[in-house]
């Protein structure tokens, strides 16, 4: 029987997923270890700027950067973390990490990412989410595609870490369905698959397009849509580029089966609209 690809949670996820539950429980040596690895990656003028918007992520941002500090990419990098008006101790965690620190009081990922890209020094931008864990090969795989001629933007796939109420088998099924739907959407509307959990683009094009400057879903996809005039959007299919995250986004639906049903219903309703390209429109004011 053919082995199920990406069914089990990889060993590296368990290694970087720090078990602390509050800022007060994190020992100083953890910061020292992460900072030593971050310093190694951030030497010289950066080719790539990794932008992470953080809202109330005092533990998750450390887990995220702990995973990213293992990056194998050989070119200089800079990590930019934007505190998006957090009310917990996210800023205290960021202050103890060797990254570029920004504060964006305007709520929303769009405003946070816009501020960061304006101050980024890299030629290329990679977006990461504060509550996600990234394989050491993530950047290599994303950049391999992003640096191809004619490419303006790339996006990757992602997987879920099981929790109570969400078995790995259930989540794996959802991921496979999601990947199939993404492949169909990519034909005419690839920007619908561009999520900040794993996305990259040329900074030049990102600055020209600009993020939406208010708190609304889909700031990442809106930016991707506006960058299509500058080049292609390409999907990175390699599992070596697949970040892992908890099923927090599914919790809003109440259960796995409600989350699955709601997503199937949404895709069914817009199935036929996906057979044709989206007309040009103002992405900064349009609804979701």
DAMO-V253811 format. One record per residue. N is the residue number from 1. RES is the residue in one letter. SS is DSSP state (H for helix, E for strand, L for the rest). Layout:
((N RES SS) (N RES SS))
//
This chain:
((1 X L) (2 X L) (3 X L) (4 X L) (5 X L) (6 X L) (7 X L) (8 X L) (9 X L) (10 X L) (11 X H) (12 X H) (13 X H) (14 X H) (15 X H) (16 X H) (17 X L) (18 X L) (19 X L) (20 X L) (21 X L) (22 X L) (23 X H) (24 X H) (25 X H) (26 X L) (27 X L) (28 X H) (29 X H) (30 X H) (31 X H) (32 X H) (33 X H) (34 X H) (35 X H) (36 X H) (37 X H) (38 X H) (39 X H) (40 X H) (41 X H) (42 X L) (43 X L) (44 X L) (45 X L) (46 X L) (47 X L) (48 X E) (49 X E) (50 X E) (51 X E) (52 X E) (53 X E) (54 X E) (55 X L) (56 X L) (57 X L) (58 X L) (59 X L) (60 X H) (61 X H) (62 X H) (63 X H) (64 X H) (65 X H) (66 X H) (67 X H) (68 X H) (69 X L) (70 X L) (71 X L) (72 X L) (73 X L) (74 X L) (75 X L) (76 X L) (77 X E) (78 X E) (79 X E) (80 X E) (81 X E) (82 X E) (83 X E) (84 X L) (85 X L) (86 X L) (87 X L) (88 X L) (89 X L) (90 X H) (91 X H) (92 X H) (93 X H) (94 X H) (95 X H) (96 X L) (97 X L) (98 X L) (99 X L) (100 X E) (101 X E) (102 X E) (103 X E) (104 X L) (105 X L) (106 X L) (107 X L) (108 X L) (109 X H) (110 X H) (111 X H) (112 X H) (113 X H) (114 X H) (115 X H) (116 X H) (117 X H) (118 X H) (119 X H) (120 X L) (121 X L) (122 X L) (123 X L) (124 X E) (125 X E) (126 X E) (127 X E) (128 X E) (129 X E) (130 X L) (131 X L) (132 X E) (133 X E) (134 X L) (135 X L) (136 X L) (137 X L) (138 X H) (139 X H) (140 X H) (141 X H) (142 X H) (143 X H) (144 X H) (145 X H) (146 X H) (147 X L) (148 X L) (149 X L) (150 X L) (151 X E) (152 X E) (153 X E) (154 X E) (155 X E) (156 X E) (157 X L) (158 X E) (159 X E) (160 X E) (161 X E) (162 X L) (163 X E) (164 X L) (165 X L) (166 X E) (167 X L) (168 X H) (169 X H) (170 X H) (171 X H) (172 X H) (173 X H) (174 X H) (175 X H) (176 X H) (177 X H) (178 X H) (179 X H) (180 X H) (181 X H) (182 X H) (183 X H) (184 X H) (185 X H) (186 X H) (187 X H) (188 X H) (189 X H) (190 X H) (191 X H) (192 X H) (193 X H) (194 X L) (195 X L) (196 X L) (197 X L) (198 X E) (199 X E) (200 X E) (201 X E) (202 X E) (203 X H) (204 X H) (205 X H) (206 X H) (207 X H) (208 X H) (209 X H) (210 X L) (211 X L) (212 X L) (213 X L) (214 X L) (215 X L) (216 X L) (217 X L) (218 X L) (219 X H) (220 X H) (221 X H) (222 X H) (223 X H) (224 X H) (225 X H) (226 X H) (227 X H) (228 X L) (229 X L) (230 X L) (231 X L) (232 X E) (233 X E) (234 X E) (235 X E) (236 X E) (237 X L) (238 X L) (239 X H) (240 X H) (241 X H) (242 X L) (243 X E) (244 X E) (245 X E) (246 X E) (247 X L) (248 X H) (249 X H) (250 X H) (251 X H) (252 X L) (253 X L) (254 X L) (255 X L) (256 X H) (257 X H) (258 X H) (259 X H) (260 X H) (261 X H) (262 X H) (263 X H) (264 X H) (265 X H) (266 X H) (267 X H) (268 X H) (269 X H) (270 X L) (271 X L) (272 X H) (273 X H) (274 X H) (275 X H) (276 X L) (277 X L) (278 X L) (279 X L) (280 X L) (281 X L) (282 X L) (283 X L) (284 X L) (285 X L) (286 X L) (287 X L) (288 X L))
//
